[in-house]
């Protein structure tokens, strides 16, 4: 299984933008439970569509969302 930075990056991006799990789920037409599980690292195999809509919403590339540490200061 490929380990990614999705959960920590999602937490960071949501906190940075001040978005709750409920807000994000409604905005992206996803289940709140799915967002919570992604954020907590409990959902490790999201669909490509789910990851794409999250990356578009936060305006980050898939590569950055999945593999970079977005909270690290560059």
C-alpha positions as CSV (number, residue, x, y, z in Angstrom):
1,X,0.0,0.0,0.0
2,X,1.3,3.4,-1.0
3,X,1.5,5.7,2.0
4,X,0.7,9.3,1.3
5,X,0.6,12.6,3.1
6,X,-3.1,13.1,2.2
7,X,-4.4,13.1,5.8
8,X,-1.9,15.5,7.2
9,X,-2.1,17.8,4.1
10,X,-5.9,17.7,4.3
11,X,-5.9,18.7,7.9
12,X,-3.4,21.5,7.2
13,X,-5.3,22.9,4.2
14,X,-8.7,22.8,6.0
15,X,-7.2,24.5,9.1
16,X,-5.5,27.1,6.9
17,X,-8.7,28.0,5.1
18,X,-10.9,27.7,8.2
19,X,-13.0,24.9,6.6
20,X,-14.8,22.3,8.8
21,X,-15.4,18.7,7.7
22,X,-19.1,19.5,7.2
23,X,-18.4,22.6,5.1
24,X,-15.9,20.7,2.9
25,X,-18.2,17.7,2.5
26,X,-21.1,20.0,1.5
27,X,-18.9,22.0,-0.9
28,X,-17.6,18.9,-2.6
29,X,-20.8,16.8,-2.5
30,X,-19.0,14.1,-0.4
31,X,-20.1,12.4,2.8
32,X,-18.9,14.2,6.0
33,X,-17.8,10.8,7.3
34,X,-15.5,10.4,4.3
35,X,-13.8,13.7,4.9
36,X,-13.4,12.9,8.6
37,X,-11.9,9.5,7.9
38,X,-9.6,11.0,5.2
39,X,-8.5,13.7,7.6
40,X,-7.8,11.2,10.4
41,X,-6.0,8.7,8.2
42,X,-8.7,6.0,8.7
43,X,-9.6,6.0,5.0
44,X,-6.5,5.0,3.1
45,X,-7.9,4.2,-0.3
46,X,-10.0,7.1,-1.6
47,X,-11.2,7.2,-5.2
48,X,-9.3,9.2,-7.7
49,X,-12.3,11.4,-8.1
50,X,-12.4,12.2,-4.4
51,X,-8.7,13.2,-4.4
52,X,-9.1,15.2,-7.6
53,X,-12.0,17.3,-6.2
54,X,-10.1,18.0,-3.0
55,X,-7.0,19.0,-4.9
56,X,-9.1,21.3,-7.2
57,X,-10.9,22.8,-4.2
58,X,-7.6,23.7,-2.5
59,X,-5.9,24.6,-5.7
60,X,-3.0,22.2,-5.2
61,X,-1.6,19.6,-7.6
62,X,-2.3,15.9,-6.9
63,X,1.4,15.3,-6.5
64,X,1.6,18.0,-3.8
65,X,-1.5,16.9,-2.0
66,X,-0.5,13.2,-1.9
67,X,3.3,13.3,-1.5
68,X,4.6,16.7,-0.2
69,X,4.5,18.0,3.3
70,X,2.4,21.2,2.7
71,X,2.8,22.4,6.3
72,X,6.6,22.5,6.0
73,X,8.0,26.0,5.5
74,X,9.8,26.3,2.3
